Amino acid sequence: MVLYRKANLRELPQITKICTQAYQDYPLFHILSSEFKSKNQYIKFLASLERIYAKTFIKRKFCLVGVEEQQIISVAMLQTPSTKPAGILEYLINSGLSVFKYANLRLVKAFLDLIEQTEAARVKIVEPDWYLANLVVNPKVQGKHLGSDMLQSCVLPFVKKNRGKILTFNTNTEQNSKFYHKNDFIEFDHRILTWREQKLENWSFVMYL
């Protein structure tokens, strides 16, 4: 049986490892891989980035985990309507300097700008919305519908409990797009973004609760 709850900082290493493994081939991050001298350097950069990101949401109290047999099997991170997106200053406070071991400021700034572009379609949603910034299943246990279960048994009840009425999300793979359609999200935007002449597809979804 999966237990859902808020994450704590002691679990940061485990969450970082899961997110790094899950995202190393994900288009939004993999598009950066050509900027590094080796795959190992890229993976270390990604791990550093995921650690900062997870730490930020854990400290904000909006990082949720699914736990089975004392192991984290799924992770979700949420941004509330009243919470501003984390900026570079907050990332730096949460050990953000570690990313500069592997990438320069120019690359980090350009990547944060790309992330902003992936979320730009949310301006179409005029009502206050909760944003699902991250939903990850441990690669070791994927294929068991744990993503859907975390959505239906944890994320949606959590947002509703906190009086949320709208949940938005975006993804960069067609496979994930099908997953959110299956889980009753409505696609409201599909666009092609550009990163240094590379193309990145971006789908945006909304659910009215």
Secondary structure, DSSP 4 states (H G I P E B T S, - for coil): --EEEE--GGGHHHHHHHHHHHHTTSHHHHTTGGGSSSHHHHHHHHHHHHHHHHHHHHHHT-EEEEEETTEEEEEEEEE-TTSPPP-HHHHHHTTGGGGGGTS-HHHHHHHHHHHHHHTGGGGG--S--EEEEEEEE-GGGTTSSHHHHHIIIIIHHHHHHTT--EEEEEES-HHHHHHHHHTT-EEEEEEEEEETTEEEEEEEEEEE-
